Amino acid sequence: MAALEDRLQLLEDRAAILALKAYYARCADEKYTDDHRRKPQAEIDAITRRQVDATFTPRRYGMAAPSSAPATAARRSTTTCAPAAGTSRCITSSAP
């Protein structure tokens, strides 16, 4: 039974990676208008912050976790790349 659980976990991990890559790419695309021009720097900065927060884990690189992050429990991030409330923006949610 452990082999089946391992295989299922592998599939779930692969799906999570694909969703994360899709979110990252969508954020990159959001930095430009429909006619391929750069958006204002303030918008790009906000998009970049969301992109970085959702895709990079500070602990992985030896940096301290933000004070709002739980110190002991690992958090799992789930990325939904469907447009949120009629916009073209992706949403990210964290689950304990």
Z-matrix of the N, CA and C atoms (Angstrom, degrees):
N
C 1 1.447
C 2 1.530 1 111.93
N 3 1.341 2 116.35 1 -29.48
C 4 1.463 3 119.82 2 179.65
C 5 1.532 4 110.95 3 -63.29
N 6 1.327 5 116.63 4 -35.57
C 7 1.465 6 120.05 5 -179.69
C 8 1.532 7 110.73 6 -63.30
N 9 1.320 8 116.35 7 -39.87
C 10 1.465 9 120.68 8 178.56
C 11 1.526 10 110.50 9 -65.46
N 12 1.323 11 116.87 10 -42.22
C 13 1.462 12 120.90 11 178.41
C 14 1.529 13 110.99 12 -64.37
N 15 1.330 14 116.26 13 -39.18
C 16 1.466 15 120.19 14 177.79
C 17 1.518 16 111.19 15 -64.45
N 18 1.316 17 116.90 16 -41.24
C 19 1.465 18 120.99 17 179.61
C 20 1.526 19 110.74 18 -65.95
N 21 1.335 20 116.30 19 -40.94
C 22 1.456 21 120.40 20 177.93
C 23 1.527 22 110.34 21 -64.09
N 24 1.336 23 116.51 22 -42.46
C 25 1.461 24 120.34 23 179.20
C 26 1.526 25 110.71 24 -62.26
N 27 1.319 26 116.98 25 -39.82
C 28 1.460 27 121.32 26 178.05
C 29 1.535 28 110.95 27 -61.28
N 30 1.333 29 116.47 28 -43.98
C 31 1.467 30 120.33 29 177.71
C 32 1.529 31 111.53 30 -63.27
N 33 1.322 32 116.72 31 -42.41
C 34 1.464 33 120.20 32 178.92
C 35 1.531 34 111.01 33 -64.80
N 36 1.333 35 116.14 34 -39.79
C 37 1.468 36 119.87 35 178.84
C 38 1.522 37 111.06 36 -64.68
N 39 1.315 38 116.71 37 -42.46
C 40 1.460 39 120.08 38 178.58
C 41 1.529 40 111.41 39 -63.73
N 42 1.321 41 116.68 40 -41.31
C 43 1.470 42 120.35 41 178.40
C 44 1.529 43 110.43 42 -63.66
N 45 1.330 44 117.05 43 -39.67
C 46 1.464 45 120.73 44 179.05
C 47 1.530 46 110.84 45 -64.76
N 48 1.322 47 117.02 46 -39.36
C 49 1.463 48 120.74 47 179.02
C 50 1.529 49 110.19 48 -65.89
N 51 1.321 50 116.84 49 -43.33
C 52 1.471 51 119.95 50 178.30
C 53 1.523 52 111.28 51 -61.80
N 54 1.328 53 116.98 52 -41.84
C 55 1.465 54 120.72 53 178.97
C 56 1.528 55 110.60 54 -64.71
N 57 1.323 56 117.13 55 -39.89
C 58 1.454 57 121.25 56 179.42
C 59 1.530 58 111.21 57 -65.77
N 60 1.325 59 116.46 58 -41.93
C 61 1.467 60 120.30 59 177.53
C 62 1.528 61 110.85 60 -64.26
N 63 1.320 62 116.90 61 -38.68
C 64 1.466 63 120.32 62 178.54
C 65 1.527 64 110.32 63 -65.72
N 66 1.320 65 117.16 64 -41.19
C 67 1.467 66 121.01 65 178.24
C 68 1.528 67 110.23 66 -62.94
N 69 1.318 68 116.78 67 -45.31
C 70 1.461 69 121.38 68 -179.94
C 71 1.528 70 110.34 69 -59.13
N 72 1.311 71 116.57 70 -45.47
C 73 1.473 72 121.08 71 179.88
C 74 1.522 73 111.26 72 -65.53
N 75 1.336 74 116.56 73 -39.57
C 76 1.461 75 119.39 74 179.45
C 77 1.526 76 110.77 75 -64.61
N 78 1.324 77 116.68 76 -39.63
C 79 1.465 78 119.76 77 176.86
C 80 1.526 79 110.45 78 -63.48
N 81 1.323 80 117.02 79 -39.76
C 82 1.464 81 120.36 80 177.87
C 83 1.527 82 109.93 81 -61.56
N 84 1.312 83 116.96 82 -42.52
C 85 1.466 84 120.94 83 179.14
C 86 1.524 85 111.88 84 -66.71
N 87 1.330 86 117.04 85 -32.23
C 88 1.469 87 121.15 86 -178.53
C 89 1.515 88 113.17 87 -65.15
N 90 1.323 89 117.58 88 -16.13
C 91 1.464 90 121.26 89 -177.87
C 92 1.530 91 112.37 90 -76.47
N 93 1.321 92 115.76 91 -3.49
C 94 1.468 93 120.97 92 -178.28
C 95 1.520 94 110.10 93 -126.65
N 96 1.314 95 115.72 94 152.30
C 97 1.456 96 121.13 95 177.36
C 98 1.521 97 109.64 96 -77.88
N 99 1.319 98 116.51 97 173.36
C 100 1.460 99 120.87 98 179.26
C 101 1.530 100 112.64 99 -62.41
N 102 1.340 101 116.44 100 -25.47
C 103 1.474 102 119.18 101 178.14
C 104 1.539 103 111.45 102 -97.67
N 105 1.339 104 116.43 103 23.61
C 106 1.469 105 124.84 104 170.89
C 107 1.529 106 114.85 105 67.67
N 108 1.306 107 116.46 106 29.86
C 109 1.462 108 120.72 107 175.56
C 110 1.520 109 108.74 108 -104.58
N 111 1.330 110 114.94 109 148.42
C 112 1.470 111 119.06 110 178.67
C 113 1.531 112 110.14 111 -64.89
N 114 1.321 113 115.27 112 140.86
C 115 1.459 114 119.93 113 173.65
C 116 1.527 115 108.52 114 -77.30
N 117 1.346 116 118.17 115 168.24
C 118 1.468 117 120.80 116 177.06
C 119 1.538 118 110.48 117 -57.19
N 120 1.322 119 115.96 118 147.95
C 121 1.462 120 121.44 119 -174.42
C 122 1.533 121 112.48 120 -56.86
N 123 1.329 122 118.07 121 -36.78
C 124 1.468 123 120.12 122 179.60
C 125 1.535 124 110.95 123 -61.37
N 126 1.316 125 117.50 124 -40.36
C 127 1.466 126 121.02 125 177.35
C 128 1.523 127 110.83 126 -67.40
N 129 1.319 128 116.01 127 -42.59
C 130 1.470 129 119.93 128 178.84
C 131 1.525 130 110.28 129 -61.15
N 132 1.328 131 116.58 130 -42.16
C 133 1.467 132 120.26 131 179.46
C 134 1.529 133 111.48 132 -61.87
N 135 1.331 134 117.06 133 -42.14
C 136 1.472 135 120.57 134 179.64
C 137 1.528 136 110.64 135 -65.62
N 138 1.316 137 117.26 136 -42.07
C 139 1.464 138 121.35 137 179.00
C 140 1.526 139 109.89 138 -64.91
N 141 1.330 140 115.94 139 -43.32
C 142 1.464 141 120.50 140 179.88
C 143 1.520 142 110.95 141 -62.28
N 144 1.319 143 117.61 142 -39.78
C 145 1.467 144 120.90 143 179.07
C 146 1.530 145 110.03 144 -61.89
N 147 1.339 146 117.38 145 -46.26
C 148 1.471 147 120.56 146 177.45
C 149 1.519 148 110.89 147 -60.97
N 150 1.326 149 115.21 148 -41.67
C 151 1.464 150 121.29 149 -178.37
C 152 1.534 151 110.18 150 -62.38
N 153 1.307 152 117.25 151 -47.32
C 154 1.457 153 121.80 152 -179.11
C 155 1.522 154 111.03 153 -67.04
N 156 1.333 155 116.95 154 -46.31
C 157 1.462 156 120.38 155 -179.17
C 158 1.523 157 112.53 156 -60.29
N 159 1.330 158 116.56 157 -35.29
C 160 1.463 159 120.18 158 -176.96
C 161 1.522 160 113.47 159 -83.12
N 162 1.326 161 117.72 160 -23.75
C 163 1.459 162 118.37 161 -171.55
C 164 1.519 163 115.15 162 -111.81
N 165 1.315 164 118.85 163 -17.03
C 166 1.461 165 120.29 164 -178.77
C 167 1.513 166 110.67 165 -117.89
N 168 1.324 167 116.12 166 136.22
C 169 1.456 168 122.33 167 -179.12
C 170 1.519 169 108.99 168 -100.53
N 171 1.336 170 119.20 169 116.66
C 172 1.464 171 121.07 170 -178.15
C 173 1.527 172 113.31 171 -57.17
N 174 1.319 173 118.25 172 -38.69
C 175 1.462 174 120.88 173 -178.08
C 176 1.525 175 111.96 174 -62.62
N 177 1.307 176 117.54 175 -30.87
C 178 1.456 177 121.06 176 -178.43
C 179 1.523 178 110.81 177 -61.90
N 180 1.320 179 117.98 178 -29.43
C 181 1.451 180 121.77 179 -176.38
C 182 1.520 181 112.29 180 -104.21
N 183 1.315 182 117.40 181 17.02
C 184 1.447 183 121.66 182 174.81
C 185 1.509 184 114.58 183 79.50
N 186 1.322 185 118.56 184 9.70
C 187 1.452 186 120.74 185 179.21
C 188 1.526 187 109.01 186 -91.17
N 189 1.300 188 116.12 187 156.47
C 190 1.458 189 120.53 188 179.15
C 191 1.517 190 110.34 189 -69.03
N 192 1.315 191 115.05 190 147.16
C 193 1.465 192 120.66 191 177.39
C 194 1.521 193 108.85 192 -73.25
N 195 1.330 194 117.80 193 149.22
C 196 1.468 195 119.88 194 175.93
C 197 1.524 196 110.03 195 -58.83
N 198 1.315 197 116.35 196 152.19
C 199 1.460 198 120.07 197 -176.87
C 200 1.525 199 112.20 198 -62.75
N 201 1.337 200 117.43 199 -22.72
C 202 1.463 201 119.39 200 -179.97
C 203 1.518 202 112.51 201 -81.27
N 204 1.333 203 118.04 202 -13.63
C 205 1.465 204 121.07 203 -179.12
C 206 1.515 205 109.71 204 -80.60
N 207 1.335 206 117.62 205 141.18
C 208 1.455 207 119.90 206 177.84
C 209 1.526 208 110.00 207 -64.33
N 210 1.313 209 116.48 208 139.35
C 211 1.458 210 120.43 209 -175.40
C 212 1.527 211 112.74 210 -75.54
N 213 1.329 212 117.55 211 -32.29
C 214 1.456 213 118.96 212 -173.32
C 215 1.514 214 113.96 213 -106.24
N 216 1.290 215 117.77 214 -39.00
C 217 1.464 216 120.55 215 -174.56
C 218 1.522 217 110.53 216 -83.08
N 219 1.307 218 115.89 217 131.22
C 220 1.467 219 120.04 218 175.02
C 221 1.520 220 108.11 219 -76.03
N 222 1.338 221 116.22 220 140.55
C 223 1.458 222 119.98 221 179.70
C 224 1.507 223 108.52 222 -108.76
N 225 1.304 224 115.26 223 143.82
C 226 1.458 225 121.55 224 179.47
C 227 1.522 226 108.05 225 -110.81
N 228 1.315 227 116.24 226 127.70
C 229 1.451 228 120.84 227 -177.73
C 230 1.518 229 109.85 228 -97.25
N 231 1.313 230 115.98 229 132.22
C 232 1.454 231 121.64 230 177.14
C 233 1.515 232 107.76 231 -115.83
N 234 1.298 233 116.73 232 126.09
C 235 1.453 234 121.10 233 -177.78
C 236 1.515 235 109.83 234 -107.79
N 237 1.306 236 115.74 235 127.99
C 238 1.448 237 121.59 236 176.82
C 239 1.516 238 107.33 237 -110.39
N 240 1.299 239 117.24 238 121.34
C 241 1.457 240 119.61 239 -175.71
C 242 1.522 241 112.83 240 -98.05
N 243 1.302 242 118.11 241 11.36
C 244 1.461 243 120.65 242 174.30
C 245 1.520 244 107.86 243 -77.01
N 246 1.300 245 118.24 244 145.15
C 247 1.463 246 119.93 245 178.80
C 248 1.527 247 111.35 246 -58.47
N 249 1.315 248 115.30 247 138.58
C 250 1.459 249 120.84 248 -178.74
C 251 1.519 250 109.78 249 -92.76
N 252 1.292 251 117.18 250 122.24
C 253 1.463 252 124.32 251 173.75
C 254 1.526 253 113.26 252 48.81
N 255 1.316 254 116.56 253 50.64
C 256 1.449 255 120.92 254 174.58
C 257 1.521 256 115.30 255 77.15
N 258 1.341 257 117.84 256 10.30
C 259 1.456 258 120.35 257 177.73
C 260 1.515 259 109.33 258 -107.39
N 261 1.312 260 116.44 259 177.74
C 262 1.461 261 120.36 260 177.03
C 263 1.523 262 111.23 261 -97.35
N 264 1.307 263 117.10 262 9.06
C 265 1.462 264 120.81 263 -177.03
C 266 1.530 265 111.05 264 -85.69
N 267 1.323 266 115.69 265 143.37
C 268 1.464 267 121.49 266 176.09
C 269 1.523 268 108.36 267 -85.67
N 270 1.311 269 115.32 268 158.77
C 271 1.459 270 120.25 269 177.38
C 272 1.516 271 109.44 270 -121.79
N 273 1.310 272 116.79 271 149.30
C 274 1.452 273 122.60 272 178.28
C 275 1.517 274 108.23 273 -128.15
N 276 1.308 275 116.23 274 137.85
C 277 1.455 276 119.82 275 176.89
C 278 1.510 277 108.36 276 -131.69
N 279 1.330 278 116.65 277 150.71
C 280 1.460 279 121.72 278 179.09
C 281 1.508 280 108.84 279 -113.24
N 282 1.302 281 114.57 280 141.39
C 283 1.462 282 120.44 281 177.90
C 284 1.521 283 108.47 282 -122.86
N 285 1.315 284 118.71 283 141.86
C 286 1.469 285 120.49 284 -179.91
C 287 1.506 286 111.46 285 -66.78
